[in-house]
Amino acid sequence: MSPVDGTVIAAVPNMTDADVAVLAARLRAAQPEWEALGTRGRGKWLGQLRDWILDNETHLMSLIQQETGKVYGDASIEPSYGLMVLNYWIKNAEEFLRDGRPKPASPTQLTKQLTVSYRPFPLVGVISPWNWPLVMPLLDIPAALMAGCAVLSKPSELTPLTWLEVVRGWREDIEAPDVLGCATGAGATGRAVVDAVDMVQFTGSVRTGRAVAARAGERLIPCSLELGGKDPMIVLNDADIERTSAGAVWGAFVNAGQGCIAIERAYVEAGIYDDFVREVVSKTAALRVGTDIDAPFTADIGAMSSEAQLAIVERHVDDAVAKGAKVLAGGKRRPGPGFYYLPTVLVDVDHTMDIMREETFGPVLPIMKVPDAESALALANDSAFGLSGSVWTKDRRKGEALAERLEVGGVCVNNVCMTNFQLPLPSGGWKDSGIGARFGAAGGIRKYTRAQARVSERVEAKSEAHWYPFTPFKGGLIAKGSRFIEARDWRRRLGRSAGR
């Protein structure tokens, strides 16, 4: 259904457990040959996927806008970001997955050659949300494919069309190996995916994330979870008003506020509060709400993805107003068809209000006045969530020091939402915002593998000193040799310990 006007766009299968099992078996069967290609061979296929996305960008953008209600500016982020991720893993996978050759920890082990290799999980499940239907799968799937895994993907039932088209292109247009499949359907389909794979990457709500983690625990398979956020913005008295207010408006309202790392609450020092609020309200009032599917860049704020999500936004705003908050901009639906909510600025907010405690995931920016930076920090950390946050100040050293004390997985100083664009950095949440990390250089691809430790002999003797038979002579020799090598002072090396 189109969030723009409620019309039906298309129908996709609601796959059953049996359907998912058949798809999973097919992908598993193709995985060994895919792994055998090596990183360079796999990289060639992902390079073709990159080129296919570029060649079909207009079509993909159209699908994104139709099924999400995004404006063109928000939709355009998706292919460009996805292409960056593809190129990153194509370029770096070989280095990140190369066998490690660690040195033995003790001179007593110098005859051993140590190796660490990274073998892929045969089948990885990637379950993606509805807010970024192209880029969210591309944040995870290229790394898993480059690691040598087959991937069973499951897009949201609200926005399945874009990713379904990518998987079709992989199979039919590129004619790539059959290691990327797409399961469509609702929650039961997602549960079937978790039951069919060897490792799962899930992005979505805390409630569903807990269920995924519980089932993964029952099956003893690893999972990586990126869940909700309630990302705080801390504005200090010396912040640049123009840049900070512009960052606040974009950071809160990008993609109609439907982003896990969007700004969900702002804490502003009293000395700059009035000027900051005035600039934010002025910039918010200038935003254009609507669709620009037929005329790109003629709107700034698009529709929300569903009636259910819009209802959450309404509930949060109504609760805040009932408890004393004031609406300075927006605060209601846009009249007419579609799931549109006007970009909203709230003041006189506090932590008794749902808008400051629960994830809103909509175009609302509540702004709270605080006396000082310490108060702002305490309030920012007073949350069950810990995904992302930002600090704004002209004093970079002060900003970095404050950022280090924020209880979140990623922090920007004088910017917003940028940690997720830095692929060498880990991208994950603390507290209820998840476990594991999406990126992080080598860690971002090795999470799709199983580390295998190997020990081989440089020099092969007829027997090892600690093998049978046990004798007083061998035992004493081993004990004395170990003491001589491992002790760090000569008294103990020579057996002259002061102990009992």
KESE-367952 format. One line per 2 residues: their letters; for each residue x, y, z of C-alpha. Coordinates in steps of 0.02 Angstrom, whole numbers, plus 32768, in hexadecimal, padded with zeros to 4 digits. Layout:
BEGIN
a) X,Y,Z ~ ...
This chain:
BEGIN
ms) 8000,8000,8000 ~ 803F,80AD,7FD3
pv) 8057,811E,806C ~ 803A,81B2,7FF8
dg) 7F84,818D,7FCE ~ 7F58,80E0,8010
tv) 7F4D,808A,7F68 ~ 7F87,7FD6,7F51
ia) 802E,7FCF,7EF4 ~ 804E,7F14,7EE7
av) 8036,7E6C,7F3C ~ 80C1,7DF6,7F73
pn) 80BB,7D44,7FBB ~ 80A5,7D2A,8075
mt) 8122,7C9C,807E ~ 8103,7C0A,80F3
da) 817F,7BA8,815C ~ 8187,7B26,80D3
dv) 81A8,7BAA,804E ~ 8237,7BF2,80B4
av) 8280,7B45,80D3 ~ 8284,7B1F,8019
la) 82D8,7BC6,7FF4 ~ 8357,7BAD,807E
ar) 8383,7AFF,803E ~ 83A0,7B42,7F8F
lr) 8413,7BCC,7FCF ~ 8474,7B52,803C
aa) 8492,7AE0,7FA8 ~ 84E4,7B6E,7F47
qp) 854F,7BB0,7FD6 ~ 85E7,7B3B,7FCE
ew) 860B,7B6A,7F19 ~ 85F4,7C22,7F44
ea) 8671,7C14,7FD3 ~ 86EC,7BBC,7F60
lg) 86F0,7C54,7EED ~ 8758,7CB3,7F6D
tr) 8747,7D6C,7F94 ~ 8780,7DA4,7EE8
gr) 8704,7D34,7E8E ~ 8677,7D69,7F00
gk) 86AA,7E1E,7EED ~ 8692,7E15,7E31
wl) 85DD,7DE3,7E49 ~ 85BE,7E6C,7EC9
gq) 860E,7EE6,7E50 ~ 858B,7EB2,7DD2
lr) 8505,7ED3,7E54 ~ 854D,7F81,7E70
dw) 8547,7FA3,7DB5 ~ 8495,7F5E,7DA9
il) 845B,7FD5,7E33 ~ 84A9,8067,7DD6
dn) 8457,8032,7D33 ~ 83AD,801C,7D87
et) 83B6,80AD,7E01 ~ 8321,810B,7DB9
hl) 82B2,8071,7DC4 ~ 82EB,804B,7E76
ms) 82CF,80FF,7EAC ~ 821E,80F6,7E68
li) 81FB,8057,7ECB ~ 8243,80A3,7F69
qq) 81D4,813C,7F5B ~ 8139,80D8,7F31
et) 8143,805F,7FC1 ~ 8187,80D5,8048
gk) 8140,8180,801C ~ 81ED,81CD,802A
vy) 8219,826E,7FD4 ~ 829C,8262,7F4B
gd) 8324,82AF,7FB7 ~ 8311,8228,803C
as) 8300,819C,7FBB ~ 839F,81D3,7F62
ie) 8405,81AB,7FFE ~ 83E3,80F2,7FEA
ps) 843C,80BE,7F49 ~ 84D2,8130,7F68
yg) 84EC,80ED,8018 ~ 84D3,803A,7FDF
lm) 8553,804D,7F54 ~ 85D3,808E,7FD1
vl) 85B7,7FF4,803E ~ 85C8,7F7E,7FAA
ny) 866C,7FCC,7F73 ~ 86B0,7FC9,8024
wi) 869B,7F0E,8039 ~ 86D2,7EE6,7F88
kn) 8772,7F47,7FA9 ~ 8798,7F0C,805A
ae) 8751,7E5D,806F ~ 87F0,7E03,8038
ef) 885A,7E5F,80B8 ~ 87DB,7E4D,8145
lr) 87C4,7D92,8127 ~ 887B,7D66,810B
dg) 88BD,7CDE,817F ~ 890B,7D21,821E
rp) 89B7,7CE7,8258 ~ 89C2,7D13,8310
kp) 8A64,7CF7,836F ~ 8A68,7C75,83FA
as) 8A4D,7CC0,84A7 ~ 8AE5,7C6C,84F4
pt) 8B92,7C34,84BE ~ 8B5E,7B84,84F2
ql) 8AE9,7B84,845B ~ 8B60,7BC2,83D5
tk) 8B5C,7B1B,837A ~ 8AA3,7B37,8355
ql) 8A5F,7B93,82BE ~ 89BA,7BEB,82E6
tv) 8935,7C16,8266 ~ 888A,7C67,8272
sy) 8818,7C55,81DC ~ 8768,7C96,81C0
rp) 86E7,7C1E,817A ~ 863B,7C62,814D
fp) 8598,7C30,819B ~ 8546,7BCE,810E
lv) 84A1,7C2C,8116 ~ 8486,7CD8,8163
gv) 83DB,7D26,817F ~ 83C8,7DE2,816B
is) 8323,7E2C,81A7 ~ 830D,7EE2,8178
pw) 8292,7F6C,81AA ~ 8221,7FD9,8140
nw) 8271,8084,8153 ~ 8300,806D,80D5
pl) 82CC,7FDC,8063 ~ 8365,7FE0,7FF2
vm) 83F2,801A,8060 ~ 83C9,7FB3,80FC
pl) 83E4,7F0C,80A4 ~ 847E,7F53,804F
ld) 84C9,7F83,80F7 ~ 84D5,7ECA,8125
ip) 84C6,7E56,8090 ~ 8563,7E87,802C
aa) 85D3,7E5F,80C0 ~ 8580,7DB6,80D9
lm) 858D,7D8C,8020 ~ 8643,7DC2,8019
ag) 8665,7D56,80B1 ~ 8629,7CBF,804C
ca) 857D,7CA9,8099 ~ 84DA,7C8C,8040
vl) 8459,7D0B,8079 ~ 83A0,7CF4,809A
sk) 8358,7DA4,80A4 ~ 82B0,7DDA,80E7
ps) 8277,7E8D,80C6 ~ 81E8,7EDD,8127
el) 813A,7EAE,80EF ~ 8117,7F6A,80E2
tp) 81A0,7F8A,8061 ~ 81D4,7EE9,8008
lt) 81D4,7F25,7F53 ~ 827C,7F7C,7F44
wl) 82E4,7EF0,7F8D ~ 8280,7E6B,7F33
ev) 82B0,7EC2,7E91 ~ 8368,7EC2,7EC1
vr) 8365,7E07,7EE3 ~ 830B,7DEC,7E3E
gw) 8393,7E50,7DE6 ~ 841A,7DE9,7E3C
re) 83CE,7D46,7E00 ~ 8382,7D71,7D57
di) 83E1,7E07,7D11 ~ 848E,7DE9,7D57
ea) 8475,7D2C,7D5C ~ 84E0,7D23,7DF8
pd) 84F5,7C85,7E61 ~ 8458,7C54,7EBF
vl) 8493,7C8D,7F6B ~ 841E,7D20,7F87
gc) 8366,7D01,7FA8 ~ 82D4,7D6A,7FE4
at) 8249,7D2D,8055 ~ 81AF,7D9C,8056
ga) 8127,7D9D,80D8 ~ 80F9,7DD6,8187
ga) 813A,7DA7,8233 ~ 8124,7CEB,821E
tg) 8194,7CF1,8185 ~ 821A,7D4A,81EA
ra) 8210,7CC4,8271 ~ 8225,7C3E,81EB
vv) 82C2,7C97,81AD ~ 830E,7C98,825C
da) 82EB,7BDD,8267 ~ 833C,7BB9,81BF
vd) 83E3,7C13,81CA ~ 848A,7C01,8225
mv) 849C,7CB8,8258 ~ 8422,7D4A,8255
qf) 8434,7E06,8240 ~ 8395,7E60,8277
tg) 836A,7F18,8270 ~ 82C6,7F52,82B9
sv) 8265,7F6C,8359 ~ 829E,7F3D,8408
rt) 8207,7ECB,841F ~ 822A,7E66,8382
gr) 82E5,7E6A,83A4 ~ 82CB,7E16,844C
av) 8266,7D8D,83F7 ~ 82EE,7D74,8374
aa) 8375,7D6C,83FA ~ 8310,7CF0,8461
ra) 82F5,7C7C,83CE ~ 83AB,7C8B,8399
ge) 83DC,7C5E,844A ~ 836D,7BC5,8447
rl) 83BF,7B8F,83A4 ~ 846E,7BBF,83E0
ip) 8490,7C2B,8348 ~ 84DD,7CD9,8350
cs) 8477,7D75,832F ~ 84A0,7E2C,8316
le) 8416,7EA7,8341 ~ 8402,7F5F,831A
lg) 8366,7F98,8373 ~ 830F,8039,83A4
gk) 8358,80E1,83D1 ~ 832A,817E,8430
dp) 83BE,81E2,83F6 ~ 83E9,827D,845D
mi) 8431,8321,841E ~ 8493,838A,849A
vl) 84A8,8442,846D ~ 8523,84A9,84D2
nd) 8522,8566,84E5 ~ 85B3,8580,846D
ad) 8568,851C,83DD ~ 855A,856B,8331
ie) 84A1,8597,8327 ~ 8491,858B,826A
rt) 84E7,84E3,8254 ~ 849C,8497,82F0
sa) 83E9,84C9,82C9 ~ 83FB,848D,8216
ga) 8442,83E8,8254 ~ 83B4,83D6,82D0
vw) 832E,83EF,824C ~ 837C,8375,81D1
ga) 83AC,82F8,8258 ~ 82FD,82F4,82A1
fv) 8297,82F8,8201 ~ 82FD,8297,8180
na) 8293,820B,8139 ~ 81FF,8255,819A
gq) 825D,822E,823A ~ 825A,8174,8215
gc) 830F,814C,823A ~ 835A,80EF,82CC
ia) 83E5,8172,82DA ~ 8374,8209,82BD
ie) 8372,828E,8346 ~ 82E3,8264,83BC
ra) 8303,82E2,8448 ~ 836D,837E,845F
yv) 83B8,83C4,8500 ~ 83ED,8479,84EE
ea) 844C,84E4,856A ~ 83E9,857A,85A7
gi) 845F,85FD,8560 ~ 843D,85C9,84AC
yd) 8390,857D,84C0 ~ 8323,860D,8482
df) 838D,8630,83E8 ~ 8399,8577,83BF
vr) 82DE,855A,83CE ~ 82B8,85F2,8362
ev) 832B,85B6,82D8 ~ 82E9,8504,82DE
vs) 8234,853E,82D4 ~ 825D,85B2,8243
kt) 82B5,8528,81E1 ~ 822B,84AB,8209
aa) 81A3,8522,81CB ~ 81FB,852D,8123
lr) 81F5,8471,8102 ~ 8184,8434,8077
vg) 8118,839D,809F ~ 80D4,832A,8018
td) 8108,82B8,7F8A ~ 817E,82E1,7EFC
id) 8175,823C,7EA1 ~ 814D,8295,7DFF
ap) 81B5,8332,7E21 ~ 8258,830C,7E7E
ft) 8294,8385,7F04 ~ 81EE,83E2,7F14
ad) 81CF,839D,7FC4 ~ 823A,8385,8060
ig) 81D1,8317,80D3 ~ 8178,827E,8090
am) 80F5,8209,80D5 ~ 810B,8193,8166
ss) 810F,80DC,813A ~ 8070,80A4,8190
ea) 7FD5,80D9,81ED ~ 8014,807B,8285
ql) 80B5,80DE,828C ~ 8058,8182,8274
ai) 7FE7,8153,8306 ~ 8080,8140,8378
ve) 80B9,81F0,834A ~ 800C,8235,836F
rh) 8005,81DE,8417 ~ 80AE,8221,844B
vd) 8086,82D4,841A ~ 7FDA,82CE,846C
da) 8025,8289,850C ~ 80A9,8312,850F
va) 802A,839D,84F4 ~ 7FB8,8355,857B
kg) 804B,835D,85F4 ~ 8078,8411,85CD
ak) 80E0,8412,852E ~ 80C5,849B,84AD
vl) 80BE,8481,83F0 ~ 8122,8506,8392
ag) 8113,84B4,82E8 ~ 80AB,8427,829F
gk) 805B,83B8,8321 ~ 7FD9,8366,82B1
rr) 7FB8,8301,8214 ~ 7FB7,8356,816D
pg) 7F05,8360,812B ~ 7EDD,82EF,8098
pg) 7F0E,823F,8065 ~ 7FAD,81E6,8098
fy) 800E,81CA,8138 ~ 8055,8279,814B
yl) 8082,82CA,81F1 ~ 80BD,837E,81F2
pt) 8170,8399,8231 ~ 8159,83C5,82E7
vl) 81BC,8427,8368 ~ 818E,8415,8421
vd) 81CF,8479,84B5 ~ 81B0,8475,8571
vd) 81CB,83B9,856E ~ 820C,834A,85FA
ht) 822E,8294,861F ~ 817E,8270,865E
md) 8147,8275,85A8 ~ 8146,81E0,8531
im) 8195,824E,84AB ~ 8236,8252,8514
re) 8235,819B,8548 ~ 81F1,812E,84BC
et) 822E,8121,8409 ~ 81C0,8193,83A0
fg) 8206,8170,82F2 ~ 81B1,8204,82A3
pv) 81C9,82BC,8274 ~ 81C8,8304,8325
lp) 8252,8364,837F ~ 8236,8382,8439
im) 82AE,8405,8480 ~ 82D4,8411,853A
kv) 832D,84A2,858F ~ 83B8,846F,8608
pd) 8424,84D7,867D ~ 84CB,848A,864C
ae) 8527,8401,85F0 ~ 8526,8389,8683
sa) 8469,8392,868E ~ 845C,8374,85D3
la) 84CD,82DC,85E1 ~ 846B,8292,8672
la) 83C7,82A5,8614 ~ 8410,8261,8572
nd) 844C,81C6,85CF ~ 83A5,81B2,8628
sa) 8362,813B,85A4 ~ 834C,8083,8582
fg) 8395,80A2,84D5 ~ 844A,80BF,84A4
ls) 845E,80C1,83E8 ~ 84A0,816A,83B4
gs) 84AE,821F,83EA ~ 8502,82C5,83C5
vw) 8558,8355,841F ~ 8560,8406,83D8
tk) 85E5,8484,840F ~ 8670,84EE,83C5
dr) 86E7,84A4,8445 ~ 8716,83FE,83F5
rk) 8775,83C0,848D ~ 86E0,83E1,84FD
ge) 866D,838F,847E ~ 86D9,82F3,8473
al) 86E1,82E5,8531 ~ 8625,82F2,8540
ae) 8609,8279,84B0 ~ 8675,81F7,8505
rl) 85FE,81F7,859A ~ 8561,81DD,8533
ev) 851D,812D,854A ~ 8505,8108,8492
gg) 855C,80A2,840D ~ 8584,8135,839A
vc) 8599,81EF,83B5 ~ 85B0,8282,833E
vn) 85FD,8327,8371 ~ 85B1,83B6,830D
nv) 855A,833F,8296 ~ 84CE,82C0,8297
cm) 84B1,8210,8252 ~ 8564,8208,8212
tn) 85A3,8173,8277 ~ 853E,80FC,820C
fq) 8594,813C,816E ~ 8643,8115,81AF
lp) 865E,8060,817F ~ 8702,8048,81DE
lp) 86A3,8070,8280 ~ 8631,7FF8,82DE
sg) 8579,8020,82CB ~ 8515,7FD8,835A
gw) 84B1,8004,83F3 ~ 84C0,7FF9,84AF
kd) 8437,7FCE,852B ~ 8391,7FA4,84D4
sg) 83D5,7FE2,842E ~ 8422,7F3C,8402
ig) 84B6,7EC7,840A ~ 8545,7EB4,8390
ar) 8579,7F31,830C ~ 8551,7F47,8255
fg) 85F8,7F89,8218 ~ 86A3,7F9E,8263
aa) 8725,7F73,81DF ~ 8759,7EBC,81F0
gg) 86D8,7E9D,8278 ~ 864C,7ECE,8203
ir) 866E,7E3B,818F ~ 86BA,7DBE,8208
ky) 8616,7DBA,8269 ~ 85D2,7D53,81D7
tr) 865C,7CD3,81EE ~ 8696,7C51,826C
aq) 8749,7C64,82A3 ~ 87AC,7BC3,8297
ar) 884C,7BAF,82FD ~ 88D4,7B3B,82B9
vs) 8978,7B01,8303 ~ 89FB,7AA6,829C
er) 8AAA,7A6D,82C7 ~ 8B43,7AC7,8286
ve) 8BB1,7A3D,82CE ~ 8B6A,798E,82E6
ak) 8BBB,792D,8373 ~ 8B95,7877,8398
se) 8B37,78AB,8433 ~ 8B03,7945,8497
ah) 8B4F,7962,8542 ~ 8AA4,7961,8597
wy) 8A6B,78BF,8546 ~ 8A6C,7816,859E
pf) 8AC1,77CC,85FC ~ 8AC6,7843,8691
tp) 8B6C,7839,86ED ~ 8BBB,789C,877A
fk) 8C4A,78CF,870A ~ 8BDA,7913,867E
gg) 8B65,7965,86FB ~ 8BF3,79BD,8754
li) 8C44,79F4,86B1 ~ 8BA1,7A3D,866F
ak) 8B7F,7A98,8713 ~ 8C2D,7AE2,871A
gs) 8C2A,7B14,8663 ~ 8B80,7B67,8674
rf) 8BB7,7BC5,870F ~ 8C58,7C00,86BB
ie) 8BFB,7C40,8620 ~ 8B5E,7C8A,866E
ar) 8BA1,7CDA,870D ~ 8BD4,7D90,8700
dw) 8C5C,7D98,8784 ~ 8CF7,7D2E,879F
rr) 8CCF,7CF8,8850 ~ 8C31,7C9F,8817
rl) 8C81,7C62,8776 ~ 8D03,7C07,87DD
gr) 8C7F,7BBE,8850 ~ 8CA4,7C2C,88E6
sa) 8BF2,7C60,8908 ~ 8BC9,7CB2,89AD
gr) 8B21,7C56,89B3 ~ 8AF6,7BC6,8A27
